């Protein structure tokens, strides 16, 4: 199963573009920070990840403020030419 649930803030938001199929697409950079338990210890986690929203979800993501920290859901895939990872956003909640 390939499913990611991530609470994050938007660091960067590009202009809307369109896929070859004519769907709107929005490229983003997300930042996540939290404390998690690992092997009985508290650990601070901080990461930045490239993300993309495609289709109907674009309007909802575009309407978010940069100070908001919604919960994004979706899946991971490789970038073109397999260099890095992209989080494909398919859902959004407060």
Secondary structure as GFF3:
##gff-version 3
##sequence-region A 1 94
A	DSSP	beta_strand	4	7	.	.	.	ID=ss1
A	DSSP	beta_strand	9	13	.	.	.	ID=ss2
A	DSSP	beta_strand	17	18	.	.	.	ID=ss3
A	DSSP	beta_strand	24	38	.	.	.	ID=ss4
A	DSSP	beta_strand	41	54	.	.	.	ID=ss5
A	DSSP	alpha_helix	57	62	.	.	.	ID=ss6
A	DSSP	beta_strand	71	78	.	.	.	ID=ss7
A	DSSP	three_ten_helix	80	82	.	.	.	ID=ss8
A	DSSP	beta_strand	85	93	.	.	.	ID=ss9
###
